[in-house]
Amino acid sequence: MVKEFNILLAGVGGQGVILMSELLGKAAIADGLKVRGSEILGMAVRGGSVTSIIRMGDDVYGPLIPQGKCHILIGLEPSEGLRYVSYLSKSGLVILNTAPIVPFTVSLGQSAYPDLDRILERLNTIVSEVVTLDAAQIAQDAGSLLAANVVMLGALFGIELLPIKTATIKETIRARFPAKVAPVNIRAFDLGYQASRQAVE
């Protein structure tokens, strides 16, 4: 029996954050888990911050994660991962895509983007473990840059902490995508899975 397991997905518009939460939610339900969730889209169309929360378990009643109660934070974009780190529990874990998406305001000189090393340094002082991978490169290796979010989904399952079976999420992926692109997404999932397994071993 799973009492409570909380996941927060953080990225920007266009990265497929909502699709990731959809796949997670459907797989959790398929495995008999009670699921709650919520989404914050912000200015997603313009590359603004996008977050999605997935909560699963018998003791979960509301859609929002209290600060300090998140088990896993997935940062599809480095600075967005850092932005929401306060939601993690003391034993929480971060899975971070190291490929940045720099806001247009940086190009205009209206803001600055933090250095990746500084982001990682900050995260490592706050949480017990940070798993990093270049999801964009891995997605290209799988056959499509658009599959970076599925790479991150594979990395999430690669840490082997979720109460969802790997076979269930892969079947959910196959059912969600057209037959022509499903194999690419399965490859992306498998490569992400392998990358995080290597990082935690």
N, C-alpha and C positions, 0 to 999 in steps of 0.2 A: 504494500500500500504506500502510495506517495502522498505525503501530507501537504507539502508546498515546494514548488520549484519555480523560480522566477528568472526570466530572461529578458534583457533589454537590448533592442537592436537600435543602433544609432548611425545615421549616415546623412546623405543629402539627396535632394530630388533627382531621380533618374538612376539611382543605384539599385533599385529593386528591393528596398527595405520591406515594403508592404507585401510583396510576393513572398519573401522569406517567411514572414509571420503567417501568411496564409498556408504555406506548406507545412510549417511547424504545427499550426493549430489543427489542420486536417489529419496529420500523422498522429498527433496526441489523441485526438478523438478516436481514430481508428484503433489505437491501442488501449482504449477504454478509460482514458483519463478525463477528468473534468477540466475544462479549459475556460479561462477568462482572458480578456485582452483589451487593449486600447491603442489608438494611433494618434500622433500629432504630426500633421502634415506641414504646417507653417506655409512658407512660400516655396513649396516643393517644385513648382514649375520653373522657378528661377534658380534652382540649385540650392535652395534654403534647407535648413535643418529638418530632418524627418526622423521621428522615433516611433518605434512600435514595441509594445509590451506583450509578452506571452506569459501567463501564469497558469500553472497546472497543478492539480492535486486536490485531495479531499477537503483540505482546510482553506481553500482559496474561495473567497466570496466576492471580492471587489476586483475591478479591472486594473487598478493602479498599484504599482509597487511602492511601498513606503521607502523613504531614503534609508540606506543601510541594510536593506533586506533582499537585494538582488544577488543571485548566485552567479550569473554569468552576464557580462556585458560584451556585446559584439560591436566593435567599432569598424564599420565599413569604410570610414574615413578617419584618419588619425586624430585630427582636432576635435571631431565630433565624439570620438571615444573618450577623450579627455574631458569634454564638456559635461558628460553624464556620470563620471566616475564616483560622485558622491552617493549614488544609489547602491553601490556595491556593499555587500557585507564585508567584515574584516577578513573573512576567508574567501572572498569572491575572486573570480578569475576574469581576466580580459583577453579576448581574442581580437587582435588588431590587424587590419589591413594597412600595410605601410605605404600604399600608393595614395598620395594626397590629391585632393581636388581643391585647387586654390580658388577662393571666391573672386569674382570679377572686381570687387572693391579693392583687392590687393593690386591688380593691374592698373587701377585708376589712382593708386597712391593714397587711398582713403583708409586703408587698414594694413596690418602686417600679419603674415602667416608665421606661426611658430616653427622653429626648426624641429625636424623629426626627432633628433637626439634629445632635445629638451622635453618633448612630449613623452618619450619613453622613460627618460630619467624621472619625470614627475610621476608617471604611472607606477613605476617600480618602487617609489617611496610610499605609495598609498595602498597598493594591493599586494597580495601574496604571490601572484603569478601573472605574467603577461606572455601570451603566445602570439608571435608575430609571423606574418607571411605577406608576400606580395601577391594579392589575389588577382590583380590585373594581369600580371605575367603568367600566372598559373592558368588563368582562364584562356589566355591566348594559346598556351601550350595544349589546352583541351580542345581548342578549335573555334572559340568565340569569346571576344572580350565581354560580350553581354552576359556571360555566365559567371562573372566575378562574384555575384551574390550567392550563387550555388556553390562556388568554391568555399566561401565563408560558411555556408551551411554544412559542407563536408567537414570543415575544420572544427565546427561546433560538435559534430558527432565523433570526431577523432579523439577528443579528450575523454570520451567514454564515461561521462557523468550523467547523461540525460536518461530519463525514465521512458524513452521512446526507442523502439528497436530500429536498428539501422536498415533492416529489410523493409520496415514499414515506410520510412521516409523515402527510400529509393522507389518503392512502388508508387508513393504519392507523387514523386517527381515525374515518373513515367506517365502517370495518368493526367498530369497537369499540362504537359507540353505535347505539341504535335509530334507525330512519329518521326518526322525528318530531323527535329532538333533535340528530341529526348536523349539520344545516345551521347550527344555533345555535353548535355547537362549532367548525365550520369558520369561521364569522364571527368568533368569539372568537380563533381562531388567527390569522386574517388581520389583525385589529386589533392584536393583540400584536406580530405581525411588523412591521407598519408603524410602531408606536411605537418599537420598538428600532432599526429602520433610521434613523428620524429622529434618534434619540439619538446614533448613532455616526457619522452623516455630517457 
